[in-house]
Amino acid sequence: MEKMEVGEVFTISDESEIEQEVEVIATLNIDGSDYVAVSFVEDLKISTDEEIDIFFLKLDEDGDFAAIESDEEFEKVSVAFDEGMIEEE
C-alpha cells in the first residue's frame, strides 16, 4: 500500500467482518512512524455541529495497517492530531 493521502477513502472490516468506508482526514509522522486519522464516510456526510468519531491507524513499514499498541502511543498520536487541528484553524 502506498502512502495515504488526506481525502482518500478506503474500506475496513471490523471484528464482525462488517465493512465500512472511512476517509483519511489527516496524516501524521511521529518519531519516524506514519499514522492516519480517519472517520467513517457516513459520519462525514452528515453536516451537524456534533463531533465526529475519529480514530487512528498506524502504517507499518510495508504500508499496511497495524494496531496502536499502547495507551502511551495512542495519547502521543492524539495530542499531535489535536495540535495539528488547532494550527489549521
Long-range contacts (C-beta under 8 A, 24 or more apart in sequence): 1-59, 1-62, 1-63, 1-64, 2-63, 3-27, 3-34, 3-59, 3-63, 4-34, 4-36, 4-59, 9-41, 12-65, 25-54, 26-81, 26-84, 26-85, 28-77, 28-80, 28-81, 28-84, 30-76, 30-77, 30-80, 31-76, 33-58, 33-59, 34-58, 34-59, 35-59, 35-68, 35-77, 37-81, 54-81, 56-81
